[in-house]
Amino acid sequence: MSERSKKWFSICLVLFLAVTFLLSAVAASTLTRRYAQLQKKQEELNQSYIALQYEYAKKQEEYEAVIKRYQELEAMQEEILANFDKLEQADVLAEQLADLRVEYENLKKELSEQQINNSKLQAEYAALQKQYDMLMEAFETLKEVVPKETLVKTKLPGVVCFGDSLTAGNLGNGGWSYPSQLSKRMNEALGVSVETINEGRGGWTSEQLYYLEPTQIAKSGWGNHVFIIWMGINGGWEVSESVSVPVTDEAGNPVLDGDGQPTYTTETIVDEQASINKLIYQIQYILNCQTDPEARYLVVGLSRPTNIVDAQKLETEMQKAFGDKFVNIRQYLMTDAITDANLQLTDDDRNYLAIGRPPASFMARLGSGYDPTHFNDTGYTLIGNYLYERMESLGYFNSAKEIISWY
């Protein structure tokens, strides 16, 4: 190689090395700057990581606190459910306590008002006590001069028994009647004599009693007495009309006269409801004459069936009209009276009961048989006692008993 060639080779080598060095320096500078950037980024990431770790730890603590609170709430829920009934009772007790509080406040207010008026009340009580003592002293003096019968009469002036021969008792053995037995039972029970008036009129119809007794009541001053009304067995209350009907033979064929014309007869048709209404009206008319403020009276039903109306229908209507002041005497004599009399039924008794009548043993004798209407002493005794018991149950003697208790 020539010197010149060597020289250019040396120059090229130097240039190559110089360029290589420059490129290496530039690359090194770039790498150094990039490294510094990466270090800074790493520091930022480290700081972020530390911050995230702190935040995670904080969130973990919060999560654990939430879990703990949740567990506490679950325990509370279980306790509440277990004690739910107790909580309901507590609500009820709270309401009752509130009501009691209101009542307490009201009572407190009333007590305050009573305390204010206490002295006034005490003064009034003392005055009343003084008046009472004076009245009792006067009454004790009155009892010494006025017999109790006189004071009883102001509350129970007497008993008037209106009716026909069933009330008069003219066929009762030994002159017995239900008013006499009623009087005996009443006087024995009260221990004083109470006037009992037998206003029975033998053979009188309900119409006669309806027309004539009001005048007798006004004339005798019986308006303030207890009334007992037993009427209707003799009629006087039937409402009927006559109608012409053809006469027929046993086969139901018309019976003809000499001219071959049908023959007629007159029949009476009874209006049951109108008849019942008439009897009730007649009784009520007599009751309207009563002035007793307590309206003490009894209405006695018929003792046997009649040919006017059905017995049970009549008794039902009477019960509606007069309530517990109506005495169904027929029913009593056919049922409880048998026990009250310790009666051993005979064949005649059973025969009477079978047709809706009281036992024959309660009826007066009539020749060799029995009176179909009037009673013997046993029958009248049972009736008198039964009417007394009804009067007692209705409180008709209460005011008289109060006066008697003072003696």
C-alpha positions, 0 to 999 in steps of 0.5 A, spaced: 500 500 500 502 506 498 503 512 503 497 515 500 493 510 501 495 509 508 494 516 509 487 516 506 485 510 510 488 513 517 484 519 515 477 515 514 479 511 520 479 517 524 473 520 521 469 513 523 472 513 530 470 520 531 463 519 528 462 513 532 464 517 538 459 522 537 454 517 536 456 514 542 456 520 546 449 522 543 446 515 545 449 515 552 446 522 553 439 520 550 440 514 555 442 518 561 436 523 560 431 517 559 433 513 565 432 519 569 425 520 566 424 512 568 427 513 575 422 519 576 416 515 573 418 510 578 418 514 584 411 517 582 409 510 581 412 508 588 408 514 591 402 512 588 403 505 590 404 507 597 398 511 597 393 506 594 396 501 600 394 506 605 387 507 601 386 500 601 388 499 608 383 504 610 377 501 606 379 494 609 378 497 616 371 501 614 369 494 611 371 490 617 367 496 621 361 495 616 361 487 617 361 488 625 355 493 624 352 488 620 353 482 625 350 487 630 344 489 626 343 481 625 343 480 632 338 486 634 334 483 628 333 476 632 332 479 638 327 484 636 323 478 632 324 474 639 321 479 643 316 481 638 310 479 642 313 483 648 313 489 644 306 489 642 304 488 649 308 494 650 304 498 645 298 496 649 301 497 655 303 504 653 296 506 650 293 503 657 298 508 661 296 514 656 288 512 658 290 512 665 294 518 665 287 522 662 283 518 667 288 521 673 288 528 670 280 528 670 280 525 677 285 530 680 280 535 677 274 532 680 277 531 686 279 539 686 272 541 685 270 536 690 274 539 695 272 546 693 265 544 694 266 539 700 264 544 706 258 546 702 256 539 701 257 537 709 253 543 711 247 540 706 248 533 709 248 536 716 241 540 714 238 533 711 240 529 717 237 534 721 231 534 717 231 526 717 232 525 724 226 530 725 222 526 720 223 519 724 221 522 730 215 524 727 214 518 724 215 514 731 210 518 734 205 517 728 206 509 729 204 510 736 197 513 734 196 510 726 195 503 725 199 500 719 193 498 716 191 505 715 198 507 712 198 500 708 191 502 705 194 509 702 198 504 697 194 498 697 186 501 698 184 494 696 182 489 690 176 489 686 174 482 683 169 483 677 165 478 673 160 473 673 158 467 677 165 464 676 167 470 681 161 470 685 163 463 687 155 461 688 156 454 686 163 453 690 162 447 696 162 451 702 161 458 699 168 458 697 170 463 691 176 465 688 176 472 691 175 469 698 181 465 697 185 470 694 183 475 700 186 469 705 192 468 702 194 476 701 192 477 708 196 472 711 202 474 707 202 481 708 200 480 715 195 486 715 187 486 712 187 488 705 179 489 703 177 484 697 171 486 694 167 480 690 163 484 685 161 477 681 154 478 678 151 471 677 149 470 670 151 477 667 154 477 660 160 481 658 156 486 655 152 487 662 159 488 665 161 493 660 155 497 661 154 497 668 160 496 672 163 503 670 158 506 674 159 502 680 166 503 680 165 511 680 159 510 685 163 506 690 170 510 689 174 503 687 178 507 681 184 506 685 184 499 687 187 493 684 182 490 678 181 483 677 177 482 671 174 475 669 168 475 664 165 472 658 163 465 659 156 467 659 157 471 652 155 478 650 161 479 646 160 475 640 159 478 633 155 474 628 150 475 622 144 470 620 145 468 613 140 463 609 142 457 607 139 451 603 136 445 607 139 438 604 138 431 606 143 426 608 146 425 601 147 432 600 141 433 596 136 439 596 130 438 600 124 441 596 117 444 598 110 442 596 111 446 590 118 443 588 122 449 590 128 448 595 127 450 602 132 454 606 134 455 613 137 461 617 144 459 620 148 464 624 155 465 622 160 468 628 166 472 626 171 470 630 176 476 630 171 481 631 168 477 637 175 477 640 176 484 639 169 486 642 171 482 648 178 485 649 174 492 648 169 491 653 175 489 658 179 495 656 173 500 657 172 497 664 180 498 665 180 505 663 176 507 669 182 505 674 185 511 677 191 507 680 197 510 678 201 503 678 195 500 673 195 494 677 190 489 674 189 482 672 185 479 666 183 472 667 182 468 661 176 463 660 176 457 664 173 452 658 172 453 651 166 456 648 162 455 641 164 462 640 171 462 638 177 457 638 180 457 645 187 458 643 186 463 638 182 467 644 188 466 649 193 468 644 189 475 642 188 476 650 196 475 651 198 480 646 193 485 648 194 485 656 201 481 656 204 479 663 197 481 666 193 476 662 192 470 666 191 463 662 187 460 667 185 454 663 192 452 661 194 453 668 188 448 671 190 443 666 197 443 667 201 446 673 195 446 678 194 438 677 201 438 681 199 443 686 193 439 688 197 433 688 191 430 684 191 423 682 187 423 675 181 419 674 178 417 668 173 423 668 179 428 669 182 425 663 176 425 659 175 433 661 183 434 659 182 431 652 177 436 650 181 442 653 177 443 660 180 443 667 180 436 670 173 434 673 176 433 680 176 441 680 169 442 678 163 443 682 158 437 683 151 438 679 147 432 681 150 425 679 155 429 674 159 435 674 158 442 673 161 444 666 163 451 668 163 452 676 169 450 681 169 446 687 173 449 693 179 445 691 178 449 684 177 456 687 183 455 692 188 453 686 185 459 682 185 464 688 193 462 690 195 462 683 192 470 682 196 472 688 202 469 686 201 473 679 200 479 683 206 478 687 211 477 681 208 483 678 210 487 684 203 489 686 204 488 694 211 492 694 209 499 696 205 496 701 210 491 704 215 497 704 210 500 709 209 494 713 217 493 714 217 500 718 213 497 723 
